[in-house]
Amino acid sequence: MVQKKLKANGLSTKKEVQQALLELVSPLEVHFESSVFGLKFDSGGTVYEERTREIEAVLRPLWGIIPFLAGGGAYDQMDQYLRQIKKGTNPSDPAYWGRIFDRDQRMVEMAVLGVGLCLVKEQLWDRLTTQEQENLYNWLKQINDYEMPQNNWLFFRILVNLGLKNCKLPFNKERMKEDLAAINSYYLSNGWYVDGQPNQMDYYVPFAIHFYSLIYIKVVGAEDEVYVPLFKERAVAFAQSFRTFFAKTGEAVPFGRSMTYRFAQSAFWGALAFADIEALPWGEMKHLCLQNLRHWFKQDIFSAHGELTIGYYYRNLVMAEGYNGFGSPYWALKSFIFLALPEDHPFWLASETVGEIPKELVIPEARAILARDEAGQQVQMFTVGQNSEKVHAHSEAKYEKFVYSSSFGFSVSKGMIGLGQGAFDNTLAVSEQDDYYRVRHGVESYGIEEGYLYTVWKPWKDVKILTYIIPLMPWHVRIHFVETGRSLTLADGGFAINTEGERTILQTETEVAYCVDDEMSGIVNLLGDQKSELIMAEPNTNTHSPKTVIPTLKFECEPGNYVLASAVLGAVSGDREQLWREERPQIETSNDHDLLVITKGEQKISLVKPG
């Protein structure tokens, strides 16, 4: 029922967006009576305890409720949240949320209370008794006494201290100064940060670092003459490249960890409006934000009772992180920050417009090339060198595939034995001819140039693979220079494609394409003795579709040096025959493969074989 109402909601006015927010939080209300520490509406383990899972579940919806209240909305269930906050911060109550410790998940959840003390003090702080205020203060101030991860978490402490300051309570100015300096040190250029880790530039840049910095701008204003102008300038710069992550139909490219936060993808655009920053024309930002929400509300992301589930396009624990509890997906409600704006704000008054977005953009800071098809219906992200020092669940799948697509998503492995378990889409899987595969995880070197990317990686000490990727949307070409001291099987996987629907298979010994409705995934051998296969992936390995097949090329080799090349297609529109037969890229080589020329229509890329 919730999804049905959300699908029918046009999200064209503030009133309609307010109604959408209420539809999202209303299924939670029945669980208050049966919950102890906060909200309990599902099961499943996390790296933190059950008490913290309930705390997370009761506080994360406030990311949407607080802006809703700040913008004049009336929410009659706020008393239930207040009651849980009172109990949770009372040391004498059996439901007390407890003393925290270093790197505690509860620090994450404190942040929204800091924002609440800044934006709706009269509906939060002022409704507490003197003792209840003291309890809340004592619980929140713990965040200043413990070690935090050196990444976006530092903003949680900043936001809590801003809330304490707004209530004229003692706060830790020195901690804020240190944390702001640390966040500033993560800055790269053109609006891009690393999230603490030197090789991690993912969605935590827009929906965490920038999002919190934009709240900081709005709350602090002219009081901070150093960071407020910096944060503003960087957010404007970031908007210019981040807009390329979104297709015209609202999808954004899934990439990296925490994809279960779903429509938090668009939180950056709402936060820009909240901070009164017109980084792009108001109508364009409004469209990017609302179109993303419209897209998400069409997906199967809710339980039978209407709660958000863990997963991406459908309920899926296979792809989840260890810190994903049943309440975690409600971080997506950060996207409703713009509900705090009055109805006469330029964001609401503007007509939605689709901006002119580059067909291809190199983003050196993100180590990526973003490309989109002619119709703007699909975005593909080609990336290199995104190997995080901190190993997240399925990090090789979430950060190190050759390409990520807004339409086809990506797959995570259920196991490394066999190509079906591995679900090796858009990666090169390598085995010692024993069906036990390895994929790229960490590189020796990488590079990104106008028109192509490359990486060097070593699955074993005596195996070196140099891979060039040449985007030619909706095609791309892969060239692998393989030096091996052992016998290998190499499997080069294309885009994983949904198997539900009317299908067509086009296959010869050296090429294969799988077509369903308007989508088409295929791979063609251009160099080497590669044989085509259709791999039926294990169910629930793909972010977008529960059941997929992966067009793949396989190659068996003995010790020696080899050059392999393939053309890979991932299309969501266009004439199949023309795409497959007439528009495929071609490759020309010299006798010893010293020079490789890749062409597609009038596009031409020349590569010189490395010495």
C-alpha positions as CSV (number, residue, x, y, z in Angstrom):
1,M,0.0,0.0,0.0
2,V,2.8,2.4,0.9
3,Q,4.6,1.8,-2.4
4,K,1.3,2.2,-4.3
5,K,0.7,5.6,-2.8
6,L,4.3,6.7,-3.4
7,K,4.2,5.6,-7.0
8,A,1.1,7.7,-7.5
9,N,2.6,10.7,-5.8
10,G,3.8,13.2,-8.4
11,L,6.3,14.9,-6.0
12,S,5.6,18.2,-7.7
13,T,4.8,20.4,-4.7
14,K,6.0,20.7,-1.2
15,K,2.7,19.3,0.0
16,E,3.1,16.2,-2.1
17,V,6.7,15.7,-0.8
18,Q,5.5,16.1,2.7
19,Q,2.9,13.5,2.1
20,A,5.6,11.1,0.8
21,L,7.6,11.6,3.9
22,L,4.6,10.7,6.1
23,E,3.9,7.6,4.0
24,L,7.5,6.5,4.5
25,V,7.5,6.8,8.3
26,S,3.9,5.8,9.0
27,P,4.6,2.0,8.9
28,L,7.0,2.4,11.7
29,E,4.5,3.8,14.2
30,V,2.9,0.5,15.1
31,H,6.2,-0.9,16.3
32,F,6.7,1.6,19.2
33,E,4.7,-0.4,21.7
34,S,6.5,-3.6,21.1
35,S,10.0,-2.1,21.1
36,V,12.3,-1.6,24.1
37,F,15.2,0.7,23.2
38,G,13.8,2.4,20.2
39,L,12.2,0.6,17.2
40,K,12.3,-3.1,16.5
41,F,10.6,-4.2,13.3
42,D,12.9,-6.8,11.8
43,S,15.7,-9.2,12.6
44,G,19.3,-9.7,11.5
45,G,22.8,-9.2,12.9
46,T,25.3,-6.3,12.6
47,V,28.7,-5.5,14.0
48,Y,26.9,-3.7,16.8
49,E,24.4,-5.0,19.4
50,E,20.6,-5.3,19.3
51,R,20.2,-2.3,21.6
52,T,22.1,-0.1,19.1
53,R,20.1,-1.5,16.2
54,E,16.9,-0.3,17.9
55,I,18.5,3.1,18.6
56,E,19.5,3.5,15.0
57,A,16.0,2.5,13.9
58,V,14.3,5.1,16.0
59,L,16.7,8.0,15.3
60,R,17.3,7.7,11.6
61,P,13.7,8.5,10.6
62,L,14.3,11.9,12.3
63,W,16.5,12.9,9.4
64,G,13.3,13.4,7.5
65,I,10.9,14.3,10.3
66,I,13.0,17.1,11.7
67,P,13.1,19.1,8.4
68,F,9.4,18.3,7.9
69,L,8.7,20.0,11.3
70,A,11.2,22.8,10.6
71,G,9.3,23.6,7.4
72,G,6.0,23.9,9.2
73,G,4.7,20.3,8.9
74,A,2.5,18.9,11.6
75,Y,3.4,15.3,12.8
76,D,1.2,13.9,15.5
77,Q,3.4,10.9,16.2
78,M,6.4,13.0,17.3
79,D,5.4,12.3,20.9
80,Q,6.3,8.6,20.4
81,Y,9.9,9.6,19.2
82,L,10.2,12.0,22.1
83,R,9.1,9.3,24.6
84,Q,11.8,7.0,23.3
85,I,14.4,9.7,23.5
86,K,13.5,10.5,27.1
87,K,13.7,6.8,28.1
88,G,16.9,6.2,26.1
89,T,18.8,9.1,27.7
90,N,17.6,8.4,31.3
91,P,20.2,6.3,33.1
92,S,17.5,5.1,35.5
93,D,15.3,3.7,32.8
94,P,15.7,0.0,31.7
95,A,15.6,1.3,28.1
96,Y,18.7,3.5,28.7
97,W,20.9,3.8,25.6
98,G,24.0,3.4,27.7
99,R,27.5,4.7,28.0
100,I,29.3,4.8,24.7
101,F,32.9,3.8,23.8
102,D,35.5,4.5,21.2
103,R,34.3,4.3,17.6
104,D,30.8,3.5,18.8
105,Q,27.9,3.3,16.3
106,R,25.8,5.3,18.7
107,M,28.0,8.3,17.8
108,V,26.6,8.1,14.3
109,E,23.0,8.3,15.5
110,M,23.7,11.2,17.9
111,A,24.2,13.5,14.9
112,V,20.5,13.8,14.0
113,L,19.7,14.9,17.6
114,G,22.3,17.7,17.2
115,V,20.6,18.8,14.0
116,G,17.2,18.6,15.8
117,L,18.5,20.9,18.5
118,C,19.5,23.4,15.8
119,L,16.5,23.3,13.6
120,V,13.5,22.4,15.9
121,K,14.7,23.3,19.4
122,E,11.2,24.3,20.4
123,Q,9.8,20.9,19.5
124,L,12.6,18.9,20.9
125,W,14.6,20.6,23.7
126,D,11.9,22.9,24.9
127,R,9.4,20.0,25.4
128,L,11.7,18.3,27.9
129,T,11.7,18.9,31.7
130,T,14.8,20.2,33.3
131,Q,15.8,16.7,34.3
132,E,15.1,15.3,30.9
133,Q,17.2,18.1,29.3
134,E,20.1,17.3,31.6
135,N,19.8,13.6,30.7
136,L,19.9,14.3,27.0
137,Y,22.8,16.7,27.4
138,N,24.8,14.1,29.4
139,W,24.2,11.4,26.9
140,L,25.1,13.6,23.9
141,K,28.2,15.2,25.4
142,Q,29.9,11.7,25.6
143,I,30.8,12.1,21.9
144,N,33.5,14.6,22.9
145,D,35.3,12.0,25.2
146,Y,35.9,9.1,22.8
147,E,38.0,8.3,19.7
148,M,36.2,8.5,16.4
149,P,37.2,7.1,12.9
150,Q,39.0,9.7,11.0
151,N,36.5,10.2,8.2
152,N,33.0,11.6,7.7
153,W,32.2,10.6,11.3
154,L,33.9,13.7,12.6
155,F,30.9,15.7,11.3
156,F,28.7,13.8,13.8
157,R,30.7,15.4,16.7
158,I,30.5,18.8,15.0
159,L,26.7,18.6,14.6
160,V,26.2,17.5,18.2
161,N,28.3,20.4,19.5
162,L,26.4,22.8,17.2
163,G,23.1,21.5,18.8
164,L,24.5,22.0,22.3
165,K,25.7,25.4,21.5
166,N,22.3,26.4,20.1
167,C,20.7,25.3,23.4
168,K,23.3,27.5,25.2
169,L,24.9,24.5,26.8
170,P,28.6,23.8,27.3
171,F,30.1,22.4,24.1
172,N,33.6,21.5,23.0
173,K,34.9,24.3,20.8
174,E,38.4,22.8,20.6
175,R,37.1,19.4,19.4
176,M,35.1,21.2,16.7
177,K,38.2,23.1,15.6
178,E,40.2,19.9,15.4
179,D,37.5,18.0,13.5
180,L,37.0,20.8,11.0
181,A,40.7,20.9,10.3
182,A,40.8,17.1,9.8
183,I,37.9,17.2,7.4
184,N,39.6,20.0,5.5
185,S,42.7,17.9,5.1
186,Y,40.6,15.3,3.2
187,Y,40.0,17.8,0.4
188,L,41.3,17.0,-3.1
189,S,40.1,19.5,-5.7
190,N,37.1,20.4,-7.8
191,G,34.8,19.7,-4.9
192,W,36.0,16.2,-4.2
193,Y,37.2,14.8,-0.9
194,V,38.5,11.4,0.2
195,D,36.5,9.9,3.0
196,G,39.5,9.6,5.3
197,Q,40.9,6.7,3.3
198,P,43.3,7.9,0.6
199,N,41.7,5.7,-2.1
200,Q,38.0,6.1,-1.3
201,M,36.0,8.6,-3.2
202,D,32.4,7.3,-3.2
203,Y,28.9,8.4,-2.3
204,Y,30.1,9.4,1.2
205,V,31.5,12.5,-0.5
206,P,28.0,13.8,-1.5
207,F,25.6,12.2,1.0
208,A,28.0,12.6,4.0
209,I,30.8,15.1,3.9
210,H,29.1,17.6,1.6
211,F,25.7,17.0,3.1
212,Y,26.9,17.8,6.7
213,S,29.0,20.7,5.5
214,L,25.9,22.3,3.9
215,I,24.0,21.9,7.2
216,Y,27.0,23.5,8.9
217,I,26.8,26.5,6.4
218,K,23.1,27.0,7.2
219,V,23.5,26.8,10.9
220,V,26.7,28.7,11.5
221,G,26.5,31.3,8.7
222,A,28.7,34.3,9.0
223,E,30.1,33.2,12.4
224,D,32.7,31.1,10.6
225,E,34.7,33.2,8.1
226,V,37.0,30.3,7.2
227,Y,35.1,27.1,6.6
228,V,31.7,28.4,5.5
229,P,33.1,30.1,2.4
230,L,35.3,27.0,1.7
231,F,32.5,24.5,2.1
232,K,30.2,26.7,-0.1
233,E,32.8,27.0,-2.9
234,R,33.6,23.3,-2.8
235,A,29.9,22.3,-2.9
236,V,29.3,24.4,-6.0
237,A,32.4,22.9,-7.7
238,F,31.3,19.3,-6.8
239,A,27.8,19.8,-8.3
240,Q,29.3,20.3,-11.7
241,S,30.7,16.8,-11.9
242,F,28.3,15.0,-9.6
243,R,25.3,15.8,-11.8
244,T,26.8,13.4,-14.4
245,F,26.1,10.5,-12.0
246,F,22.3,10.8,-12.7
247,A,20.4,9.6,-15.7
248,K,17.6,11.7,-17.1
249,T,15.1,9.2,-15.7
250,G,16.3,9.6,-12.2
251,E,18.7,6.6,-11.7
252,A,22.1,7.2,-10.3
253,V,25.1,5.0,-10.8
254,P,25.4,2.4,-8.0
255,F,29.0,2.3,-6.8
256,G,30.8,1.6,-3.6
257,R,29.5,0.7,-0.2
258,S,26.2,1.6,1.6
259,M,24.0,1.3,-1.5
260,T,21.2,0.3,0.9
261,Y,20.8,4.0,1.7
262,R,19.3,4.3,-1.8
263,F,17.8,7.7,-2.3
264,A,20.3,9.3,-0.1
265,Q,22.0,9.6,-3.5
266,S,20.0,12.8,-4.0
267,A,20.5,14.3,-0.5
268,F,23.2,16.6,-1.8
269,W,20.8,18.4,-4.1
270,G,18.3,19.0,-1.3
271,A,21.1,20.1,1.1
272,L,22.3,22.7,-1.5
273,A,18.8,24.1,-1.5
274,F,18.6,24.0,2.3
275,A,21.8,26.0,2.4
276,D,20.4,28.5,-0.2
277,I,23.2,27.7,-2.7
278,E,22.2,27.7,-6.3
279,A,25.1,25.5,-7.5
280,L,23.1,24.7,-10.7
281,P,19.9,26.5,-11.8
282,W,17.2,25.9,-9.2
283,G,15.0,24.0,-11.7
284,E,17.9,21.6,-12.5
285,M,18.7,20.9,-8.9
286,K,15.0,20.3,-8.2
287,H,14.7,17.9,-11.1
288,L,17.9,15.9,-10.0
289,C,16.5,15.6,-6.5
290,L,12.9,14.8,-7.2
291,Q,13.4,12.6,-10.2
292,N,15.7,10.4,-8.2
293,L,13.0,10.1,-5.5
294,R,10.4,9.3,-8.1
295,H,12.6,6.6,-9.6
296,W,13.2,5.0,-6.2
297,F,9.5,4.9,-5.2
298,K,8.9,2.7,-8.2
299,Q,11.3,0.0,-7.0
300,D,10.5,-3.0,-4.8
301,I,12.3,-1.6,-1.8
302,F,9.6,-2.0,0.9
303,S,8.5,-4.9,3.1
304,A,4.9,-6.2,2.9
305,H,4.1,-3.9,5.8
306,G,5.7,-0.8,4.2
307,E,9.1,-0.6,6.0
308,L,12.2,0.1,4.0
309,T,14.3,-3.1,3.6
310,I,18.1,-3.8,3.4
311,G,19.1,-4.1,-0.3
312,Y,19.1,-1.9,-3.4
313,Y,16.3,-2.5,-6.0
314,Y,14.9,-5.3,-3.9
315,R,15.4,-6.9,-0.5
316,N,18.9,-8.3,-0.5
317,L,21.2,-9.2,2.4
318,V,23.9,-10.7,0.1
319,M,25.1,-7.2,-0.8
320,A,24.8,-5.7,2.7
321,E,27.6,-4.4,4.9
322,G,28.2,-5.6,8.4
323,Y,26.9,-2.3,9.7
324,N,23.5,-2.6,7.9
325,G,20.8,-3.1,10.4
326,F,17.0,-3.1,9.8
327,G,16.8,0.6,10.6
328,S,19.9,1.6,8.5
329,P,18.1,2.3,5.2
330,Y,16.2,5.2,6.9
331,W,19.4,7.2,6.4
332,A,17.8,7.8,3.0
333,L,15.4,10.3,4.6
334,K,18.3,12.8,4.7
335,S,17.1,13.5,1.1
336,F,14.1,15.3,2.7
337,I,16.3,18.1,4.2
338,F,14.7,20.5,1.7
339,L,11.3,20.1,3.5
340,A,12.7,22.7,5.9
341,L,12.4,25.4,3.2
342,P,9.4,27.7,3.0
343,E,7.0,27.3,0.1
344,D,8.2,30.6,-1.4
345,H,11.8,29.5,-1.6
346,P,13.2,29.5,-5.2
347,F,13.6,25.7,-5.0
348,W,9.9,25.2,-4.7
349,L,9.0,28.0,-7.1
350,A,11.3,26.8,-9.9
351,S,10.0,24.6,-12.7
352,E,12.0,21.4,-13.1
353,T,14.5,21.4,-16.0
354,V,16.8,18.9,-17.4
355,G,20.3,20.4,-17.7
356,E,22.8,20.0,-20.5
357,I,25.1,17.3,-19.1
358,P,28.3,16.3,-20.8
359,K,28.1,13.0,-22.7
360,E,31.5,12.1,-21.3
361,L,33.5,13.6,-18.4
362,V,36.8,12.7,-16.9
363,I,36.9,13.2,-13.1
364,P,40.5,12.7,-12.1
365,E,39.7,13.2,-8.4
366,A,37.2,10.2,-8.5
367,R,39.6,8.3,-10.8
368,A,36.7,7.8,-13.1
369,I,35.2,8.6,-16.5
370,L,31.4,9.2,-16.5
371,A,29.6,8.5,-19.8
372,R,26.0,8.6,-20.8
373,D,24.0,7.4,-23.8
374,E,22.6,9.8,-26.4
375,A,19.1,9.7,-24.8
376,G,20.5,10.3,-21.3
377,Q,18.7,7.1,-20.1
378,Q,21.9,5.3,-18.9
379,V,25.0,6.4,-17.1
380,Q,28.2,4.3,-17.0
381,M,31.0,4.9,-14.6
382,F,34.5,3.6,-15.6
383,T,36.8,3.7,-12.6
384,V,40.4,2.7,-11.6
385,G,42.4,2.7,-8.4
386,Q,39.6,2.8,-5.9
387,N,41.0,0.2,-3.6
388,S,40.4,1.2,0.0
389,E,42.9,0.4,2.7
390,K,39.9,-0.5,4.9
391,V,38.4,-3.7,3.4
392,H,34.6,-3.3,3.2
393,A,32.3,-6.3,2.5
394,H,32.5,-7.2,-1.2
395,S,34.9,-4.2,-1.8
396,E,36.3,-5.9,-4.9
397,A,32.8,-5.8,-6.4
398,K,31.8,-2.4,-5.1
399,Y,34.9,-0.5,-6.0
400,E,37.0,-2.4,-8.6
401,K,34.9,-3.5,-11.5
402,F,35.7,-2.1,-14.9
403,V,32.4,-0.2,-15.2
404,Y,29.3,0.5,-13.2
405,S,25.9,1.2,-14.8
406,S,22.8,3.1,-13.6
407,S,20.7,0.6,-15.6
408,F,22.4,-2.8,-15.0
409,G,23.8,-2.3,-11.5
410,F,26.6,-4.5,-10.4
411,S,26.9,-8.0,-8.9
412,V,28.5,-9.4,-5.7
413,S,29.7,-12.9,-5.4
414,K,28.2,-15.7,-3.3
415,G,31.4,-17.6,-3.6
416,M,34.5,-17.8,-5.7
417,I,34.1,-21.4,-6.9
418,G,32.6,-21.3,-10.4
419,L,31.5,-18.5,-12.6
420,G,27.8,-18.8,-11.5
421,Q,28.6,-18.3,-7.8
422,G,31.1,-15.6,-8.6
423,A,28.7,-13.6,-10.7
424,F,31.7,-11.9,-12.3
425,D,30.1,-9.1,-14.3
426,N,32.3,-6.3,-15.7
427,T,35.5,-7.8,-14.3
428,L,38.2,-10.3,-15.4
429,A,38.1,-13.4,-13.2
430,V,41.2,-15.6,-13.2
431,S,41.7,-19.2,-12.0
432,E,44.5,-21.8,-12.2
433,Q,42.2,-23.9,-14.4
434,D,40.6,-25.2,-11.2
435,D,37.4,-23.2,-11.2
436,Y,38.5,-21.2,-8.2
437,Y,38.6,-17.6,-9.2
438,R,40.3,-14.3,-8.3
439,V,39.3,-10.9,-9.4
440,R,41.0,-7.5,-9.4
441,H,41.5,-6.3,-5.8
442,G,44.2,-3.8,-5.4
443,V,46.4,-2.6,-8.2
444,E,50.2,-2.1,-8.8
445,S,49.5,1.1,-10.8
446,Y,46.7,2.8,-12.6
447,G,46.1,5.8,-14.9
448,I,43.2,7.8,-16.4
449,E,43.5,9.8,-19.6
450,E,41.2,11.5,-22.0
451,G,39.4,8.6,-23.6
452,Y,40.8,5.6,-21.7
453,L,41.8,4.2,-18.3
454,Y,44.3,1.5,-17.4
455,T,45.4,-0.7,-14.4
456,V,48.1,-3.1,-13.6
457,W,47.4,-5.9,-11.1
458,K,48.9,-9.2,-10.0
459,P,46.5,-12.0,-9.0
460,W,49.7,-14.0,-8.3
461,K,53.3,-13.0,-8.0
462,D,54.1,-14.5,-11.4
463,V,51.0,-13.2,-13.2
464,K,50.8,-9.6,-14.3
465,I,47.7,-8.2,-16.1
466,L,47.7,-4.7,-17.7
467,T,44.1,-3.7,-18.7
468,Y,43.1,-0.8,-20.9
469,I,39.4,0.3,-20.8
470,I,38.1,2.5,-23.7
471,P,34.6,3.9,-23.1
472,L,32.6,4.2,-26.4
473,M,29.1,4.5,-24.9
474,P,27.0,2.2,-24.9
475,W,30.0,0.0,-25.9
476,H,33.4,-0.1,-24.4
477,V,36.6,-2.0,-25.3
478,R,38.8,-3.9,-23.0
479,I,42.4,-4.9,-23.8
480,H,44.3,-7.2,-21.5
481,F,48.0,-7.7,-21.8
482,V,48.7,-10.9,-19.8
483,E,52.1,-12.2,-18.6
484,T,51.7,-15.5,-16.8
485,G,54.1,-18.0,-15.3
486,R,51.3,-20.5,-14.7
487,S,48.4,-22.1,-16.6
488,L,45.2,-20.0,-16.4
489,T,41.6,-19.7,-17.2
490,L,40.4,-16.1,-17.8
491,A,36.7,-15.2,-17.8
492,D,35.8,-11.7,-19.0
493,G,32.3,-10.8,-17.9
494,G,29.9,-8.3,-19.5
495,F,26.9,-6.6,-17.9
496,A,24.6,-8.8,-15.8
497,I,21.2,-8.6,-17.3
498,N,17.7,-9.4,-16.0
499,T,16.3,-12.7,-17.3
500,E,12.6,-11.9,-16.7
501,G,10.8,-10.9,-19.8
502,E,10.8,-11.7,-23.5
503,R,14.3,-12.7,-24.4
504,T,16.5,-13.0,-27.5
505,I,19.9,-14.7,-27.6
506,L,22.4,-13.9,-30.3
507,Q,25.4,-16.2,-30.0
508,T,28.3,-17.6,-32.0
509,E,31.5,-19.2,-30.8
510,T,33.2,-15.8,-30.2
511,E,30.4,-13.5,-29.3
512,V,27.1,-13.5,-27.3
513,A,24.3,-11.1,-26.6
514,Y,21.3,-11.4,-24.4
515,C,18.3,-9.1,-25.0
516,V,15.3,-8.6,-22.7
517,D,12.7,-6.0,-23.6
518,D,14.7,-2.8,-24.4
519,E,17.9,-3.9,-22.6
520,M,20.8,-5.6,-24.3
521,S,24.0,-7.0,-22.9
522,G,26.7,-8.5,-25.1
523,I,30.4,-9.2,-25.5
524,V,32.5,-9.8,-28.6
525,N,35.9,-11.2,-29.0
526,L,38.2,-8.8,-30.8
527,L,41.6,-10.4,-30.2
528,G,42.8,-13.8,-28.9
529,D,41.1,-17.2,-28.9
530,Q,38.3,-16.3,-26.5
531,K,35.1,-18.4,-26.5
532,S,31.6,-17.1,-25.6
533,E,29.4,-18.4,-22.8
534,L,26.2,-17.2,-21.1
535,I,26.8,-17.6,-17.3
536,M,23.6,-18.0,-15.2
537,A,24.5,-16.1,-12.0
538,E,23.4,-17.2,-8.6
539,P,20.1,-15.6,-7.6
540,N,20.2,-12.3,-5.7
541,T,23.8,-11.4,-6.6
542,N,22.9,-8.4,-8.7
543,T,21.8,-5.0,-7.2
544,H,19.1,-4.5,-9.7
545,S,17.7,-7.9,-10.7
546,P,17.3,-11.0,-8.6
547,K,18.0,-13.3,-11.5
548,T,20.6,-12.5,-14.1
549,V,22.8,-13.9,-16.8
550,I,26.3,-12.6,-17.7
551,P,27.6,-12.7,-21.3
552,T,31.2,-13.9,-20.9
553,L,34.3,-14.7,-22.9
554,K,36.6,-17.5,-21.6
555,F,40.3,-18.1,-22.5
556,E,42.6,-21.0,-21.5
557,C,46.3,-20.4,-21.6
558,E,49.7,-21.9,-20.7
559,P,52.6,-19.9,-19.3
560,G,53.5,-17.1,-21.7
561,N,52.4,-13.6,-22.9
562,Y,49.0,-12.9,-24.5
563,V,47.0,-10.0,-25.8
564,L,43.2,-10.3,-25.4
565,A,40.6,-7.7,-26.5
566,S,36.8,-7.6,-26.3
567,A,34.0,-5.2,-27.1
568,V,31.3,-5.0,-24.4
569,L,27.8,-3.7,-24.9
570,G,25.3,-2.5,-22.3
571,A,22.4,-0.7,-23.9
572,V,18.9,0.2,-22.8
573,S,17.5,1.6,-26.0
574,G,18.2,1.5,-29.8
575,D,17.8,-0.9,-32.7
576,R,19.3,-4.3,-31.7
577,E,20.6,-5.2,-35.1
578,Q,22.2,-1.8,-35.7
579,L,23.7,-1.8,-32.2
580,W,25.0,-5.3,-32.4
581,R,26.2,-5.5,-36.0
582,E,26.8,-2.0,-37.3
583,E,27.9,0.0,-34.3
584,R,30.3,-2.4,-32.6
585,P,33.8,-1.1,-32.1
586,Q,36.6,-2.6,-34.2
587,I,40.3,-3.0,-33.5
588,E,43.3,-2.9,-35.8
589,T,46.8,-4.1,-34.8
590,S,50.3,-4.2,-36.1
591,N,51.8,-7.7,-36.6
592,D,53.3,-7.7,-33.1
593,H,50.5,-5.8,-31.4
594,D,52.8,-2.8,-30.8
595,L,50.0,-0.4,-32.0
596,L,46.3,-0.9,-31.4
597,V,43.7,1.3,-33.0
598,I,40.2,1.2,-31.7
599,T,37.4,2.7,-33.8
600,K,33.7,3.2,-33.5
601,G,32.2,5.3,-36.2
602,E,34.2,8.5,-36.3
603,Q,35.7,7.9,-32.9
604,K,39.3,6.6,-32.9
605,I,41.7,5.8,-30.0
606,S,45.3,4.7,-30.6
607,L,47.2,2.8,-28.0
608,V,50.9,1.8,-28.0
609,K,51.8,-1.5,-26.4
610,P,53.8,-0.9,-23.2
611,G,57.5,-1.6,-23.3
